[in-house]
């Protein structure tokens, strides 16, 4: 069976989706996502990505408030 890698054009992604891919890469999950899509991830892996997105958004909001 031929393995199909999905390509992603990061420039065309919305900021939220770009962040999701960046975090997946940091966690070493990007190849898994490219091969099987997001559904290939376990619930634990998906939760870890979601938690990191939430933390980064909170930190960004906090820094924006402090700079205002």
PyMOL CGO cylinders between C-alpha atoms (Angstrom):
from pymol import cmd
from pymol.cgo import CYLINDER

trace = [
    CYLINDER, 0.00, 0.00, 0.00, 1.36, 3.40, -0.98, 0.3, 1, 1, 1, 1, 1, 1,
    CYLINDER, 1.36, 3.40, -0.98, 1.78, 5.89, 1.84, 0.3, 1, 1, 1, 1, 1, 1,
    CYLINDER, 1.78, 5.89, 1.84, 0.21, 9.26, 1.16, 0.3, 1, 1, 1, 1, 1, 1,
    CYLINDER, 0.21, 9.26, 1.16, 1.60, 12.33, 2.91, 0.3, 1, 1, 1, 1, 1, 1,
    CYLINDER, 1.60, 12.33, 2.91, -0.69, 15.30, 3.17, 0.3, 1, 1, 1, 1, 1, 1,
    CYLINDER, -0.69, 15.30, 3.17, 0.88, 18.64, 2.40, 0.3, 1, 1, 1, 1, 1, 1,
    CYLINDER, 0.88, 18.64, 2.40, -0.11, 21.75, 4.25, 0.3, 1, 1, 1, 1, 1, 1,
    CYLINDER, -0.11, 21.75, 4.25, 0.40, 25.30, 3.04, 0.3, 1, 1, 1, 1, 1, 1,
    CYLINDER, 0.40, 25.30, 3.04, 1.05, 27.08, 6.34, 0.3, 1, 1, 1, 1, 1, 1,
    CYLINDER, 1.05, 27.08, 6.34, 0.74, 30.54, 4.77, 0.3, 1, 1, 1, 1, 1, 1,
    CYLINDER, 0.74, 30.54, 4.77, -2.89, 29.83, 3.87, 0.3, 1, 1, 1, 1, 1, 1,
    CYLINDER, -2.89, 29.83, 3.87, -3.89, 28.55, 7.31, 0.3, 1, 1, 1, 1, 1, 1,
    CYLINDER, -3.89, 28.55, 7.31, -5.83, 30.56, 9.86, 0.3, 1, 1, 1, 1, 1, 1,
    CYLINDER, -5.83, 30.56, 9.86, -3.69, 31.55, 12.91, 0.3, 1, 1, 1, 1, 1, 1,
    CYLINDER, -3.69, 31.55, 12.91, -5.45, 28.98, 15.14, 0.3, 1, 1, 1, 1, 1, 1,
    CYLINDER, -5.45, 28.98, 15.14, -4.77, 26.15, 12.70, 0.3, 1, 1, 1, 1, 1, 1,
    CYLINDER, -4.77, 26.15, 12.70, -1.17, 27.27, 12.19, 0.3, 1, 1, 1, 1, 1, 1,
    CYLINDER, -1.17, 27.27, 12.19, -0.66, 27.16, 15.96, 0.3, 1, 1, 1, 1, 1, 1,
    CYLINDER, -0.66, 27.16, 15.96, -2.14, 23.65, 16.09, 0.3, 1, 1, 1, 1, 1, 1,
    CYLINDER, -2.14, 23.65, 16.09, 0.34, 22.42, 13.47, 0.3, 1, 1, 1, 1, 1, 1,
    CYLINDER, 0.34, 22.42, 13.47, 3.25, 24.16, 15.21, 0.3, 1, 1, 1, 1, 1, 1,
    CYLINDER, 3.25, 24.16, 15.21, 2.42, 22.46, 18.50, 0.3, 1, 1, 1, 1, 1, 1,
    CYLINDER, 2.42, 22.46, 18.50, 2.00, 19.08, 16.79, 0.3, 1, 1, 1, 1, 1, 1,
    CYLINDER, 2.00, 19.08, 16.79, 5.47, 19.54, 15.33, 0.3, 1, 1, 1, 1, 1, 1,
    CYLINDER, 5.47, 19.54, 15.33, 6.95, 20.48, 18.73, 0.3, 1, 1, 1, 1, 1, 1,
    CYLINDER, 6.95, 20.48, 18.73, 5.46, 17.31, 20.21, 0.3, 1, 1, 1, 1, 1, 1,
    CYLINDER, 5.46, 17.31, 20.21, 6.80, 15.15, 17.38, 0.3, 1, 1, 1, 1, 1, 1,
    CYLINDER, 6.80, 15.15, 17.38, 3.31, 14.39, 16.07, 0.3, 1, 1, 1, 1, 1, 1,
    CYLINDER, 3.31, 14.39, 16.07, 3.37, 16.25, 12.77, 0.3, 1, 1, 1, 1, 1, 1,
    CYLINDER, 3.37, 16.25, 12.77, 4.32, 13.20, 10.67, 0.3, 1, 1, 1, 1, 1, 1,
    CYLINDER, 4.32, 13.20, 10.67, 1.50, 11.23, 12.27, 0.3, 1, 1, 1, 1, 1, 1,
    CYLINDER, 1.50, 11.23, 12.27, -0.96, 14.03, 11.41, 0.3, 1, 1, 1, 1, 1, 1,
    CYLINDER, -0.96, 14.03, 11.41, 0.33, 14.25, 7.84, 0.3, 1, 1, 1, 1, 1, 1,
    CYLINDER, 0.33, 14.25, 7.84, -0.02, 10.51, 7.33, 0.3, 1, 1, 1, 1, 1, 1,
    CYLINDER, -0.02, 10.51, 7.33, -3.42, 9.94, 8.93, 0.3, 1, 1, 1, 1, 1, 1,
    CYLINDER, -3.42, 9.94, 8.93, -4.95, 13.32, 9.58, 0.3, 1, 1, 1, 1, 1, 1,
    CYLINDER, -4.95, 13.32, 9.58, -5.97, 14.63, 12.98, 0.3, 1, 1, 1, 1, 1, 1,
    CYLINDER, -5.97, 14.63, 12.98, -8.12, 11.55, 13.58, 0.3, 1, 1, 1, 1, 1, 1,
    CYLINDER, -8.12, 11.55, 13.58, -4.93, 9.46, 13.74, 0.3, 1, 1, 1, 1, 1, 1,
    CYLINDER, -4.93, 9.46, 13.74, -4.03, 11.04, 17.07, 0.3, 1, 1, 1, 1, 1, 1,
    CYLINDER, -4.03, 11.04, 17.07, -5.03, 9.49, 20.36, 0.3, 1, 1, 1, 1, 1, 1,
    CYLINDER, -5.03, 9.49, 20.36, -7.28, 11.40, 22.73, 0.3, 1, 1, 1, 1, 1, 1,
    CYLINDER, -7.28, 11.40, 22.73, -4.29, 11.96, 25.00, 0.3, 1, 1, 1, 1, 1, 1,
    CYLINDER, -4.29, 11.96, 25.00, -2.28, 13.51, 22.16, 0.3, 1, 1, 1, 1, 1, 1,
    CYLINDER, -2.28, 13.51, 22.16, -5.23, 15.64, 21.07, 0.3, 1, 1, 1, 1, 1, 1,
    CYLINDER, -5.23, 15.64, 21.07, -5.78, 16.82, 24.64, 0.3, 1, 1, 1, 1, 1, 1,
    CYLINDER, -5.78, 16.82, 24.64, -2.14, 17.76, 25.00, 0.3, 1, 1, 1, 1, 1, 1,
    CYLINDER, -2.14, 17.76, 25.00, -2.32, 19.89, 21.86, 0.3, 1, 1, 1, 1, 1, 1,
    CYLINDER, -2.32, 19.89, 21.86, -5.56, 21.52, 23.05, 0.3, 1, 1, 1, 1, 1, 1,
    CYLINDER, -5.56, 21.52, 23.05, -4.07, 22.28, 26.45, 0.3, 1, 1, 1, 1, 1, 1,
    CYLINDER, -4.07, 22.28, 26.45, -1.00, 23.88, 24.93, 0.3, 1, 1, 1, 1, 1, 1,
    CYLINDER, -1.00, 23.88, 24.93, -3.17, 26.00, 22.61, 0.3, 1, 1, 1, 1, 1, 1,
    CYLINDER, -3.17, 26.00, 22.61, -5.18, 27.23, 25.61, 0.3, 1, 1, 1, 1, 1, 1,
    CYLINDER, -5.18, 27.23, 25.61, -2.05, 28.10, 27.60, 0.3, 1, 1, 1, 1, 1, 1,
    CYLINDER, -2.05, 28.10, 27.60, -0.52, 30.00, 24.70, 0.3, 1, 1, 1, 1, 1, 1,
    CYLINDER, -0.52, 30.00, 24.70, -3.70, 31.95, 24.03, 0.3, 1, 1, 1, 1, 1, 1,
    CYLINDER, -3.70, 31.95, 24.03, -3.97, 32.93, 27.72, 0.3, 1, 1, 1, 1, 1, 1,
    CYLINDER, -3.97, 32.93, 27.72, -0.33, 34.01, 27.78, 0.3, 1, 1, 1, 1, 1, 1,
    CYLINDER, -0.33, 34.01, 27.78, -0.84, 36.05, 24.60, 0.3, 1, 1, 1, 1, 1, 1,
    CYLINDER, -0.84, 36.05, 24.60, -3.95, 37.74, 26.00, 0.3, 1, 1, 1, 1, 1, 1,
    CYLINDER, -3.95, 37.74, 26.00, -2.12, 38.51, 29.25, 0.3, 1, 1, 1, 1, 1, 1,
    CYLINDER, -2.12, 38.51, 29.25, 0.84, 40.06, 27.43, 0.3, 1, 1, 1, 1, 1, 1,
    CYLINDER, 0.84, 40.06, 27.43, -1.52, 42.12, 25.23, 0.3, 1, 1, 1, 1, 1, 1,
    CYLINDER, -1.52, 42.12, 25.23, -3.32, 43.47, 28.33, 0.3, 1, 1, 1, 1, 1, 1,
    CYLINDER, -3.32, 43.47, 28.33, -0.02, 44.36, 30.02, 0.3, 1, 1, 1, 1, 1, 1,
    CYLINDER, -0.02, 44.36, 30.02, 1.24, 46.23, 26.96, 0.3, 1, 1, 1, 1, 1, 1,
    CYLINDER, 1.24, 46.23, 26.96, -1.97, 48.28, 26.68, 0.3, 1, 1, 1, 1, 1, 1,
]
cmd.load_cgo(trace, "trace")
